[in-house]
Amino acid sequence: MTSVPSRRFKRGWLETREYPVPADIPAALADLGLQVMRIIGDEANGKCPKHFERTGKEDRHPSWSCNTNTGVFNCFSCMYTGPFVQLVVDVLDISWDEAVEWVRQRGGIERVNKILGRGKYIDELLEEQAVQIFTEADLALYTTPPLEARRKRGLTEASCKYYGILWDKSRDMWITPIRDRNGKLLGWQEKNERVFKNRPFSIEKSKTLFGFHQFEGGTAILLESPLDCARLHSVGVKGAVSSYGAAVSDWQMQLLFEYADLIILALDNDRDGWKAAQQLKQRYRGMGRRLAFYNYGASDAKDAGDQSGDEIRFGVDHRLSPLRVRFSE
């Protein structure tokens, strides 16, 4: 029998402020000086306009999207999110009332009134923007990742089951649960080669660690991607957890220091990963004996998940002391 997903919503900013939406959102983004790199379905994707301000580094990949129907925007990397009017406030550095007027001049009132005439817009927009509360029953809609998808990633069925990784067969997407430190379900990520979304979009990933509730102590291996955790487990390497990106929060590190004897930083083998690792080295200089760095050696793999089993075991077994790690721009 098909399980019906439960949904409960907490209504927020939509009920307390004016929220007109431009009639042509891609055109309005262009008016703000924001480049749309691609449009997939109802999501206009581009580089996050506030990424540098929030993280200290440029958004080198299109990690930001704006819904072309609701105007709701979200950066799945730095969690910059809100209604379209807030985007106008931040980009143009103007007041909320001025931003509302800016949107109105681009057909905001007419568009809202037109949709209100259908009698559905408010409820749909509230649901789109609301903080959703998920239960385990929601995951019953998804299945075990198929063999072909697992082979492409080098994942075993047992490792996917261990980390609770599932598959949306209707859209060919990975489903990676997001849980709190005690294992309570908060939502999930949806991912394939074209789409990457958080459900709910406003989830605070900096206060979670993928795989932490399976962590049994000892050595923790901190990766950027949840799927890479399953890759390490598939070749017999235990203790992998993920920060959901290169931006590792103090909350995440303190949780690991509390429960792990040693933390091996295995961030991606690229400029963003190196910069993030360098920042962590500087932030936790006093914890050198409990911190180590994954050894990519001469490998040009973009991350540990792209390596062979022997390379992964080498990277862990021949981990580097912070004193031996030098970073270059």
C-alpha positions as CSV (number, residue, x, y, z in Angstrom):
1,M,0.0,0.0,0.0
2,T,1.3,3.4,-0.9
3,S,2.2,5.6,2.0
4,V,0.8,9.1,2.0
5,P,3.4,11.6,3.2
6,S,2.5,13.7,6.2
7,R,3.1,17.5,6.1
8,R,2.7,20.1,8.8
9,F,3.7,23.7,8.2
10,K,4.7,26.6,10.3
11,R,3.7,29.8,8.6
12,G,6.3,32.6,8.7
13,W,7.2,35.8,6.8
14,L,4.5,35.5,4.1
15,E,1.7,36.4,6.6
16,T,3.4,39.4,8.1
17,R,4.9,41.4,5.2
18,E,4.1,42.4,1.6
19,Y,5.5,39.9,-0.9
20,P,4.7,41.0,-4.5
21,V,6.4,38.9,-7.2
22,P,7.6,40.2,-10.5
23,A,5.6,39.2,-13.6
24,D,8.8,38.1,-15.3
25,I,11.2,36.8,-12.7
26,P,14.2,36.0,-15.1
27,A,13.9,39.6,-16.5
28,A,13.8,41.0,-12.9
29,L,16.9,39.0,-12.0
30,A,18.6,40.6,-15.1
31,D,17.5,44.0,-13.9
32,L,19.2,43.3,-10.6
33,G,22.4,42.5,-12.4
34,L,22.2,38.8,-11.6
35,Q,23.1,36.3,-14.4
36,V,20.8,33.3,-14.9
37,M,23.1,30.5,-16.0
38,R,20.3,28.0,-16.8
39,I,16.6,27.3,-16.1
40,I,15.6,23.8,-15.1
41,G,11.9,23.3,-14.7
42,D,10.7,26.3,-12.6
43,E,14.2,27.0,-11.1
44,A,16.5,29.7,-12.4
45,N,20.0,28.8,-11.4
46,G,23.0,31.1,-11.0
47,K,25.8,32.1,-8.7
48,C,24.8,33.2,-5.2
49,P,24.8,37.0,-5.0
50,K,25.7,37.0,-1.2
51,H,28.0,34.0,-1.2
52,F,31.3,35.9,-0.7
53,E,29.7,38.1,2.1
54,R,28.4,35.0,3.9
55,T,31.3,32.6,3.4
56,G,34.4,34.6,2.5
57,K,34.8,33.0,-0.9
58,E,33.2,33.3,-4.3
59,D,30.5,31.0,-5.5
60,R,32.4,29.2,-8.3
61,H,29.5,27.0,-9.2
62,P,25.7,27.8,-9.7
63,S,24.7,26.9,-6.1
64,W,21.8,29.4,-6.0
65,S,18.3,29.2,-7.5
66,C,15.2,31.3,-7.7
67,N,11.8,29.8,-8.3
68,T,10.3,31.4,-11.4
69,N,6.7,31.1,-10.1
70,T,7.0,32.1,-6.4
71,G,10.2,34.2,-6.4
72,V,11.5,32.2,-3.4
73,F,15.3,31.9,-3.7
74,N,17.8,29.7,-1.9
75,C,21.5,28.9,-1.9
76,F,22.0,25.3,-1.0
77,S,25.6,26.0,-0.1
78,C,25.5,29.1,2.2
79,M,21.8,28.9,3.0
80,Y,21.0,32.5,1.8
81,T,17.2,32.3,1.3
82,G,14.0,34.3,1.4
83,P,11.2,35.9,-0.7
84,F,12.0,37.9,-3.9
85,V,11.6,41.2,-2.1
86,Q,14.4,40.3,0.3
87,L,16.6,39.7,-2.7
88,V,15.9,43.2,-4.0
89,V,16.6,44.6,-0.5
90,D,20.0,42.9,-0.3
91,V,21.2,43.5,-3.9
92,L,20.1,47.1,-4.2
93,D,20.7,48.0,-0.5
94,I,17.3,49.6,-0.1
95,S,14.5,49.4,2.4
96,W,11.8,46.8,2.4
97,D,9.2,49.3,1.3
98,E,11.4,50.6,-1.5
99,A,12.0,47.0,-2.6
100,V,8.2,46.3,-2.6
101,E,7.7,49.3,-4.9
102,W,10.6,48.1,-7.2
103,V,8.8,44.8,-7.6
104,R,5.4,46.4,-8.1
105,Q,6.9,48.4,-11.0
106,R,7.6,45.1,-12.7
107,G,4.1,43.8,-12.7
108,G,4.1,42.5,-9.1
109,I,0.6,43.6,-8.2
110,E,-1.0,42.6,-11.4
111,R,0.6,39.1,-11.2
112,V,-0.5,38.6,-7.6
113,N,-4.0,39.8,-8.2
114,K,-4.3,37.6,-11.3
115,I,-3.3,34.5,-9.4
116,L,-5.3,35.4,-6.4
117,G,-8.3,35.3,-8.7
118,R,-7.8,31.6,-9.0
119,G,-8.1,31.3,-5.3
120,K,-5.1,29.1,-4.8
121,Y,-2.0,31.4,-4.9
122,I,-1.7,32.2,-1.1
123,D,-2.0,28.6,0.0
124,E,0.4,27.4,-2.7
125,L,3.0,30.1,-1.9
126,L,2.7,29.5,1.9
127,E,3.3,25.8,1.3
128,E,6.2,26.5,-0.9
129,Q,7.9,28.7,1.6
130,A,6.8,27.1,4.9
131,V,9.1,25.2,7.2
132,Q,8.1,21.6,6.6
133,I,8.2,18.9,9.3
134,F,9.1,15.5,7.9
135,T,8.5,12.1,9.3
136,E,9.9,8.6,8.6
137,A,6.7,7.9,6.7
138,D,7.8,10.4,4.0
139,L,10.8,8.2,3.1
140,A,8.6,5.3,2.4
141,L,7.9,6.9,-1.0
142,Y,11.5,6.1,-2.0
143,T,13.3,2.8,-2.8
144,T,16.7,1.2,-2.7
145,P,19.1,2.8,-5.2
146,P,19.2,0.6,-8.4
147,L,22.3,-1.4,-9.3
148,E,23.2,0.8,-12.3
149,A,23.2,4.0,-10.2
150,R,25.2,2.3,-7.4
151,R,27.8,1.0,-9.9
152,K,28.4,4.5,-11.3
153,R,29.2,5.7,-7.7
154,G,30.9,2.5,-6.6
155,L,28.4,2.0,-3.8
156,T,27.2,-1.3,-2.4
157,E,23.6,-1.9,-1.4
158,A,24.6,-2.6,2.1
159,S,26.4,0.8,2.4
160,C,23.4,2.7,1.0
161,K,21.2,0.9,3.6
162,Y,23.7,1.7,6.4
163,Y,23.5,5.4,5.7
164,G,19.8,5.4,4.8
165,I,20.4,6.5,1.2
166,L,17.4,6.0,-1.0
167,W,16.3,6.6,-4.6
168,D,13.4,8.5,-6.3
169,K,12.7,6.2,-9.2
170,S,10.2,8.6,-10.8
171,R,12.9,11.3,-11.2
172,D,16.1,9.2,-11.1
173,M,17.4,11.1,-8.1
174,W,19.4,10.2,-5.0
175,I,17.7,10.9,-1.7
176,T,20.1,11.5,1.2
177,P,18.3,12.0,4.6
178,I,19.3,15.0,6.8
179,R,19.1,14.2,10.5
180,D,19.9,15.8,13.8
181,R,22.7,14.5,16.0
182,N,20.2,12.0,17.6
183,G,19.0,10.7,14.2
184,K,15.7,12.5,14.0
185,L,14.7,13.2,10.4
186,L,14.8,16.9,9.5
187,G,14.5,16.5,5.7
188,W,16.6,15.3,2.8
189,Q,18.6,16.3,-0.3
190,E,17.5,15.4,-3.8
191,K,20.3,15.0,-6.3
192,N,21.1,13.9,-9.8
193,E,23.4,15.3,-12.6
194,R,21.0,18.2,-13.3
195,V,19.2,19.0,-10.0
196,F,20.3,19.6,-6.4
197,K,17.7,20.6,-3.8
198,N,17.2,20.6,-0.1
199,R,13.8,19.6,1.4
200,P,12.9,21.8,3.1
201,F,14.9,24.4,1.2
202,S,15.6,26.4,4.4
203,I,17.0,23.5,6.4
204,E,20.0,24.6,8.6
205,K,22.7,22.1,7.4
206,S,25.4,23.7,9.5
207,K,23.7,22.2,12.6
208,T,23.8,18.6,11.2
209,L,26.3,16.1,10.1
210,F,25.4,13.4,7.7
211,G,26.1,10.0,9.1
212,F,26.8,11.2,12.6
213,H,24.1,9.1,14.3
214,Q,25.9,6.0,12.8
215,F,29.3,7.1,14.1
216,E,30.6,4.7,16.7
217,G,33.6,6.8,17.9
218,G,37.3,6.5,17.2
219,T,38.4,8.1,13.9
220,A,35.9,10.3,12.0
221,I,36.6,11.1,8.3
222,L,34.9,14.4,7.4
223,L,33.8,14.6,3.7
224,E,31.8,17.2,1.8
225,S,29.3,14.8,0.1
226,P,27.0,12.3,1.8
227,L,27.4,9.9,-1.2
228,D,31.1,9.9,-0.6
229,C,30.5,8.5,2.9
230,A,28.7,5.5,1.4
231,R,31.7,5.2,-1.1
232,L,34.2,4.9,1.8
233,H,31.9,2.4,3.6
234,S,31.6,0.4,0.4
235,V,35.4,-0.3,0.4
236,G,35.5,-1.1,4.1
237,V,36.5,2.3,5.5
238,K,34.3,3.2,8.5
239,G,33.7,6.5,10.4
240,A,32.8,8.7,7.4
241,V,30.6,11.7,8.0
242,S,29.7,14.7,5.8
243,S,29.4,18.4,6.4
244,Y,27.2,18.9,3.2
245,G,29.8,21.1,1.5
246,A,33.2,22.8,2.0
247,A,31.8,25.3,4.5
248,V,32.3,23.4,7.8
249,S,30.7,25.1,10.8
250,D,32.1,25.4,14.4
251,W,29.1,23.5,15.5
252,Q,30.0,20.5,13.3
253,M,33.6,20.6,14.4
254,Q,32.8,20.8,18.1
255,L,30.4,17.9,17.8
256,L,33.2,15.8,16.2
257,F,35.8,16.9,18.8
258,E,33.3,15.8,21.5
259,Y,32.9,12.3,20.2
260,A,35.9,11.5,17.9
261,D,39.4,10.7,19.0
262,L,40.8,11.8,15.7
263,I,39.2,13.9,12.8
264,I,40.6,13.3,9.3
265,L,39.7,16.2,7.1
266,A,38.9,14.8,3.6
267,L,37.4,17.8,1.9
268,D,37.4,17.9,-1.9
269,N,40.7,18.0,-3.8
270,D,40.1,21.4,-5.4
271,R,40.7,25.1,-4.6
272,D,37.5,25.4,-2.5
273,G,38.4,22.3,-0.5
274,W,42.0,23.4,0.0
275,K,40.9,26.9,1.2
276,A,38.3,25.4,3.6
277,A,40.9,22.9,5.0
278,Q,43.4,25.8,5.5
279,Q,40.8,27.8,7.4
280,L,40.1,24.8,9.6
281,K,43.8,24.3,10.3
282,Q,44.0,27.9,11.4
283,R,40.8,27.8,13.5
284,Y,41.8,24.7,15.4
285,R,45.6,25.1,15.8
286,G,45.4,24.0,19.4
287,M,43.8,20.7,18.5
288,G,46.6,19.5,16.2
289,R,47.0,16.1,17.8
290,R,43.3,15.4,17.2
291,L,43.3,16.7,13.6
292,A,44.7,15.2,10.4
293,F,44.4,15.6,6.7
294,Y,43.4,13.0,4.1
295,N,46.4,12.2,1.9
296,Y,45.5,12.5,-1.8
297,G,49.1,11.9,-2.7
298,A,49.6,12.4,-6.4
299,S,46.0,11.7,-7.2
300,D,44.1,14.2,-9.3
301,A,40.7,12.9,-8.2
302,K,38.3,15.6,-7.4
303,D,37.3,14.0,-4.1
304,A,37.8,10.8,-2.1
305,G,34.6,9.4,-3.6
306,D,36.2,9.3,-7.1
307,Q,39.1,7.2,-5.9
308,S,39.7,3.4,-5.9
309,G,39.5,1.4,-2.8
310,D,43.3,1.2,-2.5
311,E,43.6,5.0,-3.0
312,I,41.0,5.6,-0.3
313,R,42.7,3.3,2.2
314,F,46.1,5.0,1.4
315,G,44.5,8.5,2.0
316,V,43.3,7.4,5.4
317,D,46.2,5.2,6.5
318,H,48.8,7.8,5.4
319,R,47.0,10.8,6.7
320,L,49.0,13.9,7.2
321,S,49.7,15.8,10.4
322,P,48.7,19.5,10.3
323,L,52.4,20.4,10.7
324,R,53.1,18.6,7.4
325,V,50.3,20.2,5.4
326,R,51.1,23.3,3.3
327,F,48.5,25.1,1.3
328,S,49.1,27.3,-1.8
329,E,46.7,29.6,-3.7
